[in-house]
Amino acid sequence: MSSTKYIYDFSEGSADMRMLLGGKGANLAQMWKIGLPVPPGFIITTEACHQYWKENDFISGIWSDVEAAVGRVEKLTGKNFGSSENPLLVSVRSGAPVSMPGMMDTILNLGLNDDTVTALAKSSGNERFAYDSYRRFIQMFSDVVLGVDLDKFEKRLEQAREAAGVKEDYKIPAEELKKLVEDYKKIVEEAGHTFPTDPWTQLRLAIDAVFRSWNTPRAITYRKINNIPEDYGTAVNVVTMVFGNLGDDCGTGVCFTRSPSTGENKLFGEYLINAQGEDVVAGIRTPMPIASLGETMPEVYKQFCDIAKLLENHYRDAQDIEFTVEKGKLYILQTRNGKRTAAAAVRIAMDMLHEGLIDAKTAVSRVAPEQVEQLLHPQLDPKAKRDVLVKGLPASPGAAVGKVVFDADEAAERGGKGEKIILVRPETTPDDIHGLFAAQGVLTSHGGMTSHAAVVARGLGKPCVSGAESVKIDLAGETFTVNGVTVKKDDYLTLDGSTGDVIVGKIDLIDPQFDDNFRELLDDADKIAHLQVWANADTPEDARRARAFGAKGVGLCRTEHMFMDADRLPVMQEMVVSSTKEERIAQLDKLQVMQEADFYGIFEAMEGLPVTIRLLDPPLHEFLPKIPELTKALETLDPNSAEAKKIQATIARARELHEQNPMLGFRGCRLGMIYPEIYEMQVRAIFDAACKLTKKGVKVIPDIMIPLVGTKEEMKRMRALVDEVAEQKLKEHGVELEYLVGTMIEVPRAAMVADQLAEYAQFFSCGTNDLTQTTFGYSRDDAEGKFLGQYVEMGVFEANPFAQLDRDGVGGLMKIAVEKGRATRPEIKIGICGEHGGNPSSIAFCNSLGLNYVSCSPFRVPVARLSAALAAIGVIK
């Protein structure tokens, strides 16, 4: 007997032991503790899973404890495991600390053999039920433990239905089921296995299989998608079987206490009469809505409603409950916090807040940043014409358009390359997770609202239409037919997961709208957060969108983007190729008028909020046409023509400006140092726009940001340039206006001498895109194209450092910059304006450094607002 306690009876556990007992086991123990009708059982812990992977034959070392635990269950049930009189049958189920629905293995009806099936038939008085349970056990055990192809059993089952002249499994008579059992055994033998008849051997092999299922490809994929740590492990739950397939006073179902699609506060679930649990989840039969249980079994339904409300109040969250009814008696087999769509998560959180069930911090923590992203996904244009081909169940909301694919592997491959794919399957299994993840949406012909496809799609934020029973799928021919229409592989299909509509062809999508619940949630998040969320905005339209999404300022306005418009680029090119300062200033005067109009619009859109304008950053040659293009244009011209001479001058200037490594070359503040007239023009445009609006009573808060500063002298001279021009303009307009001058921290030296820069810089903004490049010595485009993906797969990086902030290196430099900058100027404002400003993990790091704000793209603002609150609460670290 092991000195470490690896096995807990339900009576010994509780909900707060989730990490040790797994979510399923901890909740079963908790329900046992509060007196709910839970079948007796025990839990083999997640620590046992860890040891299983470390020790050879670990299960032998705890086997006496397993036998003792089974003995205690025998006493509670009055049944005996392996007995030919009154046999105890059990289910063996996985259960990780966090929910991974369908990703690991389950075995039901364990303990059956040729002797115990006879005893079960006698004790139940139902021979058909006994052999139905036996054939299910052989099929499930052979699939999960022995690895026998499931399709072989399904084909034989279909033949049994045909032989009996029935369409549903539960109508197959006992005699046909007996034949089916013998044929199933032959399938196992033909696959090179002997089906174990000893129940104790069955139990041992099943426990082994559940532990092994922690590291199946589908489980590993699911953990990667959902950021679940590899070292959690799974517990094993051994639970007394209760039977929903004993007759018409029996059944099984799955129910959510609130709608997992919309969040509506009413029971949302399904059940099947005379069935076992996998029939509902696998989508083999299309179930009935939970409300109709009130008609078929009114007393059971009333008891279930009471238990559902009790569990929701106990856990203070919407619950996903599995139940079985055996001979009119209700049993609760599992409860867990229900998976839900983003829209449902928001509504449930805010409804529970208004009901007084939870507080604001809890409500905010109930919505994940990735769910906010889902809320920003497109919907079908309501004005578009819909020729609905077929209507299924609206299993997961949202809209998707893509090419039809019938194979999950192909969907994963093509979707992974950026192709828009709709996965079409009779029903999905856990092995299809990679295809579901890569697809835009999924359509199934079988299964209900709680089928595997529906649950996983909701968790991934993918639209799903399930249970479209009239859709006849030919997997071999890669087509499906419905209502006389045949849809082939690669045909376009549109799904509306909110209505269940399936439409042939492409329908236009529109951006979703915020509802009042979402606005209130984000307002509560802002009150909790320490960080403000600003936005990167280069146009008035960007600024208006950012403000609508709740941004509290503009953290980065990239002025170079304003020069790329078709009507401005020629003027910019004339400025670049100018051979004298006078020529350059003439073109800059034209650009100043354009720049002023841009700044005016952005300041107006952000009235009363700070706008950080970065002066010109990229190398000048980026504004010129490529030399091969110019050379080709020159070939068609008279060499002595004015146009040819102009192109020749442009080519000469482009060659003069050419750099071997422009990312580290003549750009940023170096342009302002050598060509101060460029920065002077931009500052004049900024203050002309700001002063004109100020005169109109519009509050303008301009922050001027100098890019790529690496020395104290650069910062000193650029600050002097801005102050001199600003003073001239303020005097000229007769206006008083507060403004700040600061710099980006985007080269390592800037971080190391931040105390010196802060003598002149009034704010810092960490430009983590370039800071990551210069810290690692990577060219982003080359690194991402050549090796970063492989580095992540190999475990060199946990994540792409351009997507998720490298805390040790880049983050270490940021920490130095914050400490040194505030040592010189305690009130200095510090933020971040790289793409990391919209990444939840990176936002949590910025929160830990005590930054004032993060700035991200307008569409990431809602994600960042929630992430900032979750970082303040400590949900993300």
N, C-alpha and C positions, 0 to 999 in steps of 0.2 A: 504493500500500500504506500502511495506517495505521501511525503510529509507535507507537500503543498496541496491545498484544497482546490481541486480542479472541478468538482461537481457540486452543484447547489440544487436542492429541491425548490419548487416554486415557493414554498413556505419560508424559505431562508433569504429570498431576494427582495429587491425593491426597485422602483423606477430610477433612483439615483445611482444604481450600479450598472449603468448602461455600458461603460467602457469594459467592464469585466464580463457581464452577462450578455452583451449585445442588446440591441434595441428590442428585438422580439422577446427575448428571455426576460429582460428587465420589466417589460410591460406586462407579460404574463404573470410574473411574480407579484407585481403591483396590483393587478386585478384580483389575483388570488387573495392578497392581503385585505382588500376592501370588500371581499365577499361575493364577487361576481361569479357566474357559473362558468368556470374554466376547467377543462379536463385535467386530471393530475398529470404531473410530469416532472422532468428535471433538466438542468442545463449544464453542458460541458463548456467551460469558460473560454474566452478568447486567449487567455494565458496558455491554455492547453493547446490551442492552435499554434501559438508561437513555438511551444516545445515540440509539437508534431513535426514542424519543419526543421527543427534542430537535431532531434534524436531519431535514430532508426528504431522502428517498432515501438514508438512511444505508447501506442494504444495498449500494448500488453502490460505496460507498467501501471496503468490506471484501470485495468479490466476488472479487478476485484471491486473497485469503487463503483463501476458501472453496474455490475451484478447486484451490489447492495442497493443502489438507487432503483433498479428495476424491481427489486423485492419490496421496497417501500411503496412503489406505485401499485404493485399487486395487492398489498394490504388495503390501500385506499379504494381500489376498484372491486375487490373480491374476485378478480380474474387472475389467471396464471399464464405467464409468458411461455408459449410453446406447448400448452396443455391441449390434449385431445378432448377435454370435457368442456371447459369454459375459457377459451383462449383470450389472452390479452394481446391486442394488436396496437401498434404504435406508429406515429409518424416521426420521421427524422428530418429536421428542417434546419437550414442555416439561419444566421441572425447576426449581422455585423453591428457595430456600435451606431452606424448611421444607415439609414434605409437604402438598400440597393435592390429595388423590386425586380424579381425574376432573374437576377444576375447569377445567383448561386443555386445550389441544388436542394431538392426536396424529394422525399420518398414517403408515400402513403401506404397504409395497409400492411406494414412490415410485420412479419410473424406468420404469414400464411404459407401453408404447404398442403400436400394432398390429405394429410390427417386433420390439420386445423381447419381447413375449409369445410370439411364435413361437419366438424363440431360447430363451426360458425353457422352453417345452414340449419343445424338442429336447434342451437340456442336461440337463433333469431326467428326460426320458423319460416325462413325465406331463402330457399335454395338459389333462386335467381340472383338475389342480392349477394350471396356468398361468392358465387362464381364470377359475378361482375367485379367484385372487389379483388378476387384472385387474379383475373386477367389484367386488371389495372395495375396490380402490384408487379406482375411479371414484366409488363411493358415498361413501367417506370423504372424499376430496379435494373432491368437489362440496359436501358438507355443510359441512366445516370452512372451506374456502378460498372457495368460490363462494357459499355461503349458500343452496344449493338444498334445498328441503324434504325431509327424510329419509324421511318417510312415503311419498312417491311411489316411492322405490326399494324400500321394504319391501313395498308393495302388489304391485309387479311381481315381486319375489322370491317372494312367496306364490303368485302365478300360475304361476311357473316350477316350484315344488314340486308344485302341483296337476297341471300339464301332464306332469310326469315321474312322477306317482303316488307321490311320496315325502313323508315328513314332516320329514326333516332336511335342512339345506342341503348337508351333505357328501355326500349321496347323489344330488344333481342331476348328471346326466351332462354330459360335455363339450359335446355339440352344443347342449343347452339353455342351457348357460352362455354359449356364443358368441352365441346369440340375445339373451340377457340383457344382454351387454356392448353390443350395438348398440342395444337399447332404452334402456339407461342413458344412452348418448350422446344419444339423442333427448330424453330427459327434461331433460338439461342444456341442449340447444338450445332446447327449449320454454320454459325458464326465462330465456332471453335471454343465454346464455353459450356460448362455444366452449371445449370441453375442450382444454387445452394438451397437445400431443403431444411437445414437446421436453422431455426430462428435466431439463435445466438450468433451464428456465422453471418447471417443476413445483417444483424444489427452492427456487428463489428465492421463489415465491409461498407455499410451505409455511413457510419461515422467517419470512416476513412475517406469516403467519397465527398462528404460535405466539407471536410477540411481541405481536400484537394481542390474543391471548386473555388476556393479563395483565389487561386492563381490560374484560373482558366482565362483564355484570351478575352472572352466577353466581359469577365469581371475586371480584368486589368484595364480594358478599354473604358469601361464605365467609371472606374476610379480616376483615370486620367481626365476624362471629360468633366467630372464633377469635383476634381481636386480633393479626393479622399485619400488620406495617407495610406501608404502600402503596409505600414506596420500595425494597423488596427487589428487585423485578423477577424475571423468569424467564430462565434459560438455555435454549438450544436444543441438544438432543442429536441428532446425526446418526449413526446406527448401522447397520452392515451388517445387512440382513435375514437372519434364519434362519427356516426354515419348518416350522411344526408341522402344515401341511395338505398334506403331500406324500404321505401314505398312512397305513396302519395301524401303521407303525413310527415314527410322528411324533406329536407332541402338544404341548400347551401347558398351563400351569397357574400357580396362585398358591398359595403355602404360607407359613404362619406357623410359626416354630420353636416357639412355644407358643400355646396356645389364646387367641385375642383376646377370647373371651367369658368364660372362667373363669380363665385363666392356667395351666391344667394343663400340666405339662412333657411335652408330646408334640407331634409334628408335626400341624398342623391346616391342611388345605388341600384343593384340588380340582384336577382336570385334565380335559382333554378329549382324546380321540384324534382325530387328523386335523382339527385346528382351529387358528385363530389367536387371539392373546391377547384381542381384543375380545369373542370368543364367551364367554369365561369371565366377564369383568368386566361386560359388558352384560347378562348374564343371559338371552341368547337361547336357549341350550341349558342344561339342568340337568346339571352335571358330576358326575364320580365322585369319591369321597373319595381322598385322596392315598395312603392305605395300600394301596389296590388296585393302585397302580402297581407294587408289589412283586410282583404276580402277572403283570401284563401285560408289564413291562419290568424284571425283577429286577436286572440289572446297573446300569441307569440309576438305579433307586430306591436301591440301595446307595450309588452315587456321590453322589446328591443328599443322602442322610442325612448323609454325611461332610461335604459342603460346608456344609450347614445348621448343623451343630455348629461347624464352623470359623468361619463368619461370626458366629454368636452369641458365641463366645468372643473373636473379634477385636473386635467392637463392644461387647461386654459388655452387650448388650441383646437383647430378643426381636426377630427380624428378620421382615420381610414380603418374600418373595422371589418374583420372577416368573421363570419358566423356559420354555424351549422345547426340545423334542427333535426333531432333524432326522435322519432315517435312523439312529436309534439313538444319536446323539451328543447329549449334554446341553450346553446353553448357559444361562448365567445372564444374564438381561437387566436385572435390577434387584435391589438390596437396599436396604431402608430400615428404620429403627426402626418396628415395626409399630404401627398404631393399635390401641387396645384399650379395652375397657370399664373403668369405674372398679374393679370387683371384680377384673378381670384385672390391672390396673395394680398394685394392692396385692399380690396374690398373687405376681406375677412379681418385684416388687421385693424382697419378703421371702424368697422362695425363693432368688433370686440372692445375697442377703445371707447366707443360711444355707449356700449352696454355696461361699461365699468368692470369688464372682466380682466382687462390688462391696462397698463399705463402707457404713456406716449413712447418711452424708451423701448418698451417691449414691442409696441406696434411697429416702430421703425425697424427694429431688429428682425421682424418677421418677413421682411422683403429683402431679397438678395440683390446686389448690384446687377448681376446678369439678368435678373427678372425685369429690372427697369429697362435694360436693353431690349428685351422682348416686347415691352410696351411700346417701344418706338418702331416696331416692325410694321410694314405696310399692311393695308387692308384692301379688299376689292373696291374699285371705284363704284359707288352706288348708282352713278349715272350710266354705267356701261350696260349694254344689253347682255342678258344672260340666257343662253339656250341650255338649260340644265339637262344633262344627259341622264343622270340618275341622282337620287338623294339617299345618302346614308345617314349614319348617326354623327352629330357634331361633337366628335370626341375630344378635339383639342383646337381651340380657336386660332384665328389668324388666317391669312391667305397665302397661297403659294402657286407659282407658275413654273412649269419645267417640262422636260422631256421624260416620257414614260420609260422606266427601267423595271425589270421584273426580278432581278437578282441583287441581293444585298451587297455582295462583293463588288459587283460592277458599279452599284450606286456609290459605294465608298471610294472606289478608284476614280470615277468620273467626277463625282462631287468634290473630292479632294483636290482636283485640278481646277476647280472654279466653275464647272459646268452646272447648270441648274437642272436638278433631277427630281422627279416624283417617283417614289418607290411604290410599286403596286404588288401586293401579296395576298394570297387567300387569308392568311393571318400571319403575324410576325411571332418570332420566338426570341428568347434572349440572345441567341447567336447572331441575330440581325442588327444588334445595337450599332455596329460601325456604319452600316448602311443607312440607318435612321438618322444618325448624327450628321452624315454628309449630305443627305437629301434635303430638299426644300420642304417636302411634306410627304405624307404617306396615306395611301388608300388601301383598305382591306375589305374583302368581301364577307368575312366572318368576324364574329366578336362584337362585344358590346362596348359600353362606355367605360367599363373597368377592365377591358382586355389589356393584354401586354402592350399592344401598339398604342392604345389610348394613354395608358399610364406613362410610358416612356416618352411619347411625343409631348405630353404636357410638361414633363420634367425638362425636356430639351427646348421647350418653346417652339416646337414645330407644329404646324397645322396637321390635323389628322381627321380623316373621314373613315369611320369603321362600320362594319356590319352592313355593307351595301350588298345584300344577299342576292340581288338579281344580276350582279356582275359575275360572269362566268369566265374564269381565268384559265388560259392554256399556257402553263409555264414552259412547256417544251417548244411550243410554237411562238412564244413571246407575244401573245395577243390577249385581249379580253373583249368579250362581247356582251352587250346589254341593249335591250330594246331594239334589236336588229342592227345595231351599229357596232362595227369592229374597230377597236383602237389598237394600233401596233406599237411595238417598241420604237422609241424616238419621236412618236407623235407628241405634240404639245397637249398638256392637260392643266386645267386650273382647278384648285381645290379651295373651298371656303369652309374651314374647320369650325366656323361659328354657326353655320346653318346646315352643314352636311351636303351642300351642293357640289356636284362634280360636273365640270364643264369642259367640253372638248375645245382645244385652242387656247389662245392667250387672252386674258382679260387685264386691262390696265389696273395697276395698284396705286393707292394713294397713301400718304403719310397718316398715321393715326393721330387722334386728338387726345389731349389730357382730359380726364374727368375730375370732378370736384374732390373725390376721395384721394386721387393721386396728388392733386395740388396741396391738399391738407397734409398728406403724409410728408411731402417734401418741405412744406413750411415747418412742420414739427422737426424734421431733420435739421433744418437750418438753425433752429433754436438750440438743438443739442450739440451741433458741431462746433469745434474750435476754429477750424479752417473756413475761410470764405471760398466760394467757387467763382472764378472769373472765366472768361472765354477768349479764345483766339478768334479775332474777327478782322477781316481785311476790307470789308465793304459795309456800307450802311445796312444792306439786307442781312449780312451775317450778324451785325450788331443788334438789329431788331429781333432776329431769331434767338440770339443768345439771351437777350433780356426777357423774351417771352418764356424761355426755359428756366429763368430764375438766376441768371448770372448777375453777380454784384459788381462787375467791372469788366473791362477788356484788359487782359494781361499780355496780349501780344497782337499788335497790328503791324503786319509785314508790308512796308511801303513798296517793296520791289514788285509785289503782285499787281499793284496799281499801274505799273508801267507796261504790262504785257497786253493790254487791250489793243485791238487793231488800230484804233485812231491815235494811240499814244506811242506805240512801239517805234514808228518811224522817227518821231521827235527824239525819243530816247536814243535811237541809233545815231542820229545826227549829233547828239551831244557826245556820245562815246567816241565817234570818229573825228571830232573837232581837233584841229591841230594847234589851236591857240586858246588861251584862257578866255579871250573876248568871244570867240566863236562858241565856246562851251557855255558861257554865261547867257548868250543870246538864246540858246536852246533851253537852258535851265529856266529862263523867264517864262517860256511857253509852258514848261512842265509845272511851274509853280501854280499857275492858274488851275490846272487840272488837279494837282494835289490838294489845293485849298478846298475845292469842291468836295473831294473825297472826305477830307477831315471834317468839314462842315457837317456832312451827312452822318458820319459816325458819332461826332460829339452830340449832335441833335438827338440821335437815337438813344444815346446813353446819358441823357441829361441827369445831372446830379451824381453820376457814378464815374470813377476814374477810368481813363483810357490811356493805355501804355502804347506809345508809338515807337517802334524800332526804326531807327534811321537805316539808310540803305546798307544791305549786308552782302549780297552776292558779288562775285567778280564781274567787272564790266563786260567781259567778252561774252557772258551768258545772254546778253541782250542782242548780240549780233547774229546774223545768219551763219550757218556752218560753212566753212571754207569750201568743201566740195559742192555745196549748193550754189555758192557765189561763182565758183569756177565754171560750173555747168551753164549758168546764166550768161556768163561772159562769152562763151563760145558762139552764141547766136548774134552777137553785137559787133558793130564796126568798132575796132580798137580805138579809133580817134573820136568816137561820139562822146557826148557829155555823160551819158548814162554809163558807158563803159569805164570812163575815167573815175566816176563815182564808185563803181563796184571795185575797181582796182585799189582805190584809196581805202575802201572798207576791208578788202583782203589784207592790205598792208597793215592796217590797224589791228585786225584780228590776229595776225601773226605776231605783231608786237606785244599784244596782250596775252598771247598763249602762255600757259603755265603747265609744268609737268604734274604738279599736284595742286590744283586750284583751291581745294578745300582748305589747304594750309597756306594759301598764297595771298595775293593782293586783294583783300576783301575786308568787310567790316570796318572798324574804326580806322584801319590803315588807309582806306579810301578817303575818309574825312581828314586824315592828317596830311595827305599829299594833295588832295583836291578839296580843300575846305569849302569851296564855293558850292559843292554838291550838298553838303550837310546844311550850309547856311540857307540855301534855297528851301530845303525841307522844313527847317525851323521857322522860316518866315511864313511858309504856308500854314504851318500848325497854329502859329499865334495870330495870323490874320483871321483864320476861321474861328478860333477861340474868342478873340476879341469882338468880332461881329456878333456872335451869338450872345456873348455876355451883355452887350449893349441892348439886346432884345429881351434880356431877363432870363436867359437860359444859363443854368449853372454848368460850367465846364471845368473838368478836373484833368488837365493834361499831364501825363508823365512821359518824359522823353528818355528813351533808352538807347544807349550807345552799345553796338554789338562788338563782340570779339576783343574786348579790352583785356590786356595781359600785364600792363605796367601802370604804375602810379602816374607817370608822366603823360601817358595817353589819356587817362581819366581826367587829369588836371586840365589838359589843353581842350579836351572835348567839352568839359563842364564850362570852361571859360567861353568857348565858342557859343554854346547854347545861351548862357546868361547874357552875353553881349547882344545877340540878336533879339532875345526876348525883351530885354530892357528897351531896345530901340522901338520895338513894335508896341509894347505896352504904353510907352510915352506917346507914340504916334497916334494911337487910338484913344488915349486918355482913359485907360482902363486899368483897374487893379485885378490881378489874377494870380492865384497861388498855383505853383507847378513844382514838379520834382524832376531832377535829373539823376539817372542811375545807369547801371550797366548790367549786362548779362554775365553770368558766371558760366562760361562754356569752354574754357581751356583750363587745364590743371593749375597753371601758374596763377590764374586769377583767384582760385580758391586759396592757394598758399599765401598770397599777399593781400587777402581780402581786407585785412586791417589797414593796409596802406590805401587801397582803393576807397574804403569807406571814409577817408578824410575828405573826399570830394563827391562820392556817390551817395545819394540820399535813399536809394533802394537797390536791391539786388534781385535779379530774376534768373533762376537757374535754367539755362538752356540745355536741358539734359539730352537732347538729340545729338548736338555737337559734342557735349561733354562726354557722352558715352563713346563717341568715335575717337576723341582725342585721348581719353583715358585708356581704352583698349588698344589704340592704334589700328582700329578697323575702319575701312571704308564701308559704310552701311550697305550700300547697294551691292557691293562685291561680296561682303560677308554673308548677307542674307541669301544671296543667290548661289553661293559656293559651299558654305560649310556650317552656318549657324543651325540649320535644321538638324543636321547630323549631330552637332554638338549637344543639342537638347535631347535627342534620342539616346545618345551615348551616356548621358548623365553628366557631361562636362558642365552644362548649365541646367538649372532647374527650369528656366524659361528664357526665351529670347531677350537679351538685355536691352534691346531697343523697344520692346513691348512692356517689359516689367523691369523696374529699376534695379540695377545691380547695387545692392545695399552696401556691400563691403568696399568696393572700389569707388564707383561714382558716388554712392551714398556717403562714403567716408570723406571724400572731397567736399561734398555739400556740408557735412557736419563741421568741417574745418572752416569753411566760408561763413557759416552762421556764427560760430563762436568768435572768430576773429573780427567779423564785421560788427557784431554787437559789442565787442570789447571797445572798439573805437567809437561807434555811434549806437548807443543803446536803443534808440528809437527807430533804427533803420527798418524799413519794410522789406520783407523777403518773401519771394514766391517762387513758383516753378512754372515754366511755360512750354516745356517740351511735351511730346505726346504722352509721356508718363503722367501728366496732369489729369488724365482721364482713366488711369488704371487703378483699380481698387487697392491692390497691394502697395503700389507706389504712393498712393494718397495716404495710406496708413503710416508709411515711413515718414512722409512730409509732416504728418501730424505729430509724430514722435520727436521730430526736430524742432517743433514749435514754429513752423513757418506761418505766415499770415494768410496766404492764399495759394490755391492751385489754379492754373488756367489750362483749359482744354478746348477742343472743338465744340461748337454750339450744340451738336447732337449728343455730345458726351456729358453735357452739363447736368442733366438729371441723375445720371449714374454717379457723377462725382459728388453731387450734393448728398445723396444717400450714403456713399462711401465715406465721406467726411464725418457724418454722424456715427456710422458704424465704427469708425476708427476711434472716435471720442468715447463711445460706449465700451470699446475693447472687443467688439465682435470680430473685427479684422485687425490684425496686428502687423 
